[in-house]
Amino acid sequence: MSRRFKQVDVFGTSALGGNPVAVVLDGEGLSTEDMVRFTAWTNLSECTFVLPPTTDEADYRVRIFAPGTECPFAGHPTLGTARAWLDAGGVPKTPGVIVQECGAGLVQVREEDGKLSFAAPDLIRGGEVEESYLADVVEILGIERDDVVEARWIDNGPGWVGVLLADDQAVVNLQPNASRHPGRWDIGVLGPCADGDQDAFEVRGFFSDGVGPLVEDPVTGSLNASASQWMIETGRATAPFTNRQGGCMDRDGRLFIKAADGELWVGGTATVVFSGEFRG
C-alpha cells in the first residue's frame, strides 16, 4: 500500500543546511521490523512513523528510529515530524501547540515566527560520569583528561554523555576514533564561544549503534536540549541564547534556546524538502 512520506530538513539556516529526517505519515500497520528495515534503507540518522495517539491529550503518536535502535525521544525528529504532520494538513487540538506522544511521554511543540520548538524533556539519567567510562570517552575523542572542564550524564532518551571543553575551537578540532572501543556510544561535546560571538556554544554529537563505526550527527536537538539545561543549571549560560552545530560537516545548524512558561524550549527551522509516497 502507499503511505504518505516527507523528508524534512531541521535546524538549517540555509537550504539543506540542517539535519534531515524521514517521516512516514501513515505508519499504522507497519511492524517494528518494517520500521527498522525502512530506517536502515533511508541511510539517515533517524526516521519517524506517525500513528494514532493512545491518549486524548495528544495530536499524534510517533515512533522514532535510529539505525538499529528505537529512541524514546529525539529532537530533530520531533520537529521534523511536527512539520510534516502540519504540512500534510494536521490541525492541533490546541491552536499553536502540538502535543506529540512518544516513548518519553507527551512533548509539546510550538510554532512561532515560522520556527518550531519543543519543550526540553526531563533527564532520564544525570549526574557524574564514572572515571573509567570517562577515560574511554577521552580516548575516543583524542584528547587528554585535563582537557575536560566537566563531564556529566545528560541523557534525555538517546543516551548522551556530555563533555564540556574549554572553548569552541577545542570542539572544532576534535577527530574522534572509536575503533579501539567497540560498542554503543552517544557522546555530546560542547565549548563556549568567545565573547561577542553571535552563538553561545559550539556543539558536536557522535554516536554508534554498537555494530557500525562512530559517526557524527549534523545537528542534534536532544543533545542541545540537555546540554543547554546543564549550562543553565551550572550558571554558564542564561537563556535566551543560540548554539551552533554542523560546521565540521559543511552544515550550518542553529538552535534557539528560550525559557518560557516554566519550560526550556529548543527551536529552529523545519522545512519539507521531499513529499510523496512510500510504497511498502
N, C-alpha and C positions, 0 to 999 in steps of 0.2 A: 504494500500500500504506500501511498505518497504521504509524507509528513512535511509540514512547513519547516523550513530551515533558514536561519540567518547567521551570518558571521559579523561580529561587531568588533570594532577597534576601540579600546578603552584606555583612557588616560593620556592619549596623544595630544600634542599641541600643534601638530601639522598632519597632513594626510598620511595615513599609515605609519604614524609615529608612536603608536602606543602598543598595547598588548592585545592580540586577537583572541576571541573566544567563539567557539561554535555553539550554536543554540538550536536544539531540536524542539520546536514548539508543541508538537503533538507526541509526547513521549509515552502516553498510556498504551499498554500492550507490549512494549519492549521489555525483554528480560534484562536482568543485570548483566548477563553475558553479552547480550546485544549491545548494551551501552558501553561496556568495556571495549568490545571489538570496534565499535564506531569511533570511540575516543582515540584508540590507537591509530586508526586509519586517518583521522584528521591531521595527525602529527603536530598538534598544538599542545600547549601546556595544560589546557583544560577544555572540557566540553560539558554542556549542561543539557538537561532534559526536563521540560516543563510538564507538570502533571496537575491534576485537580487537587485542590487543598483538602486536608483532612480536618480542618477547623474553620469555623465561620469567620474567624478573625483574619485569615489570610486571603490574599487575592489569588495566589497560585502556590504550588509546591514545586521545588526544584531539587533534582539530584545532580551533584557536581562531581565530575570525574577528572582526575589527572591520569596519565598513562599508568596503568597497573594498580590504581587505588581510587577509592571513593573518599571525597573530602566532606566533612560535615559543614564546612564553611570555607569560602574563598572570596576575596574582594573583587577582583576584576570580573570574574564570572557572575557575581551578584549584580553589578551594574550593567554588564553586557546582557544578562538575561532580562533585567527590567527594561532596558531599551528595546530589545527585540520584542518583548511582550507588548509594550506600548505601540511600537511600530506596526505590530500585527493587529492593532485595534483594541488592545486591552484597556479597560477603564477601571481604575481603582475604586474600591468601595468608599474610601475617604478621599475626596479631591486633593490632589497634590502629594498624597502619601501612599506608597505602595508597600504592602506587607507581604514579605516573602517567607514562606515556610521552608526550612531546610533542616539538615541534620543537627545544626546548632540551635534550633528553635525558630522563633519569629524574629526577622530582621526588617527594620524599617528602611525604606529607600525614599528619598525626596528629590524633587526636581526644582531647580532654581536657576534662573538666568541661563537656561539651556544645558546646565550640567546636572548630573545625578550624583547623589551622595548617599552613603549608607551609615547607619549608626554602628559604631565600633562595638563588637560583642565583647563580653567579658572573657578573660583568660580562662582556659581550662587547666593550664599549668603555668605557674610563675615561680619566682624565687631564684636563688643562687644556682649556678651551674657547677656540677661536680668537677673537681680539678682534673680527674683522669679523663673525663669526657672533653673538657675544655682543651686539654693537651692535644687530643686528636683533632679538634676543630682548628686549633692554631696551626698544627702541621698541615692540614688540608689547605688552609688559607695561605700558607707560605710565609708566615710572619713569626715574630718572637712573642713569648708570653708577656713581656714588658710592653709590647705594642698595644695590648688590650687595656683600654681605660676601664671598662666594666663589661661583664657578661651576665646575661640573665635569660632565664626561660621566659619567652613571650609568646607562648603557644595559644592561639585562639581557634585552633582547628587543624591547620596543616602540619603543625609540629615545630614551629620556629624556635630556634635558639638565637638570641640576639647578641651581637658583638659590637661594642662601641669602640671606634678608633679615634685617634687624636684630631683628625681633620678630613675634609673631603678628598684631598689628594691621596691620602693613605688608602682610602676606599677605591679610588680610581686605579691605583697602582696594583691592586690585587690580581694575582694569576693563580687561582686555586687549582689543586690537583688532588683528587681523592683516590688515586689508583692504589695507594698503599692502605686504604681504609675502605674496603667494600662494605656495602650496607646502605641503609636509607639515611639520608641526611637532609635537613632543612635548616639552612644557615642564612641568617639575615645580618648584614653588616651595614653600619651607618657611621658617618662622621660629620661634624658640624662644618658648615661653610663659613667663609671669612665674613667679618663684619662688613655690612654694605652690600653683600650678595643678595639677590632677589629671593633666594631659597635658603631655608634653614639647615637642611641636611642633604647630603648625597647618600643614596641608598642603593644597595645591590642585594639580590637574593639568589642563592644557589641551592639546588635540590637534586636528589637522585631517588629513584624508586626501589633501590636495593638490588637491581639487576643491571641496569644500564649505567653509563658514566654520569658524573656530576655535570649538570647543565645550569645555565643562568636563565632566570626568568626576566623578560624585558621590563615589566612594570608590575608591581605586586601590591594589591590593595590590602590583603590581610596583614602582610608584614608591615606596611606603613601604618596601619591602624594600631597594632600592638606596640610597634617601636615608638610611635608618637605618644601613646599613653605612657610609656616608660619615660620618655624625655620630659613630659609634663610633670609626672609624679616626682621625678628627681630634681625638678627645678631648672632643667637645662633648656626648656622651651616654654613659651606661653602662646596659646592659640589666640588668634589665627596665625598660621604660617603655611608655607608650601615646602614640600620635599621634591627632589628630582631623582629620576631613576631612568636607566636605559641608555645613557650616553655611551657607555662602553660597548653597546650593541647597535650603535647608529640609530637609536630611538631617542625621542625627546619627551619622555613622560613627565607630567607634573601632577602632583596630588595635593589637593587643597584641604588643609586640616582646620576645622572650625568647631568651636564649642557652642552649643545652643540647646536649650530645653533639657539641661542636665545630661546631655549626651555629647560624645565626641564624634563628629561627622567627618568622613573621608570621602572626598568627591573629586570629580574630574569629568572630562568629556567621554561620551559613549556614542559612536557613530556606526550605523549599519552600513557595511561595505558590500556584502553579498546578500541576496534574498532570493529564495527559490524553494525547491522541494528536495527532500531526501527520500529515496525510494528503497525501502527495506523493511 
